[in-house]
């Protein structure tokens, strides 16, 4: 017997995940992006990560054509942007400060709301049902001293400031 999608979502929604906005430039040089919590490290020896992208994503064509993207892991100040990028609105970048990536084809780095970012170049695309898995080498990035934005059970929260001070 197969597990229904509602229970699957409940299972995976039961533990906190980091929140990221994955960005790229489309063929016309316009910024594109989507909210993503399906990001994981693949290798540290050869810096590599994996991102899951829904096949219906409006950002996927930009990711595919450019072959490069930035994973912007969000700080606690990025909740509103996360909500905006989770929708399919027309201009998700309105009012956001960003700079072009030097290592990922100019993809937007969300400098004001990022906890950290990774500048990536796709090395493999894997068909995974209703998603694509993009496996990418990380060519640059940075981490900032900010509190992370987390998502769990349909709500946003932050990591307690005292967690790392034990």
Secondary structure, DSSP 4 states (H G I P E B T S, - for coil): -PPPHHHHHHHHTTS-EE-EEEEEE-TTS-EEEEEE--EEEEETTTTEEEEEEETT-SSHHHHHHH-EEEEEEEBGGGHHHHHHHHS--S-TTTT---EE-TTTTTPEE-TTTEEEEEEEEEEEEEEETTEEEEEEEEEEEEE-SSPBEEEETTEEEE--TTGGG-
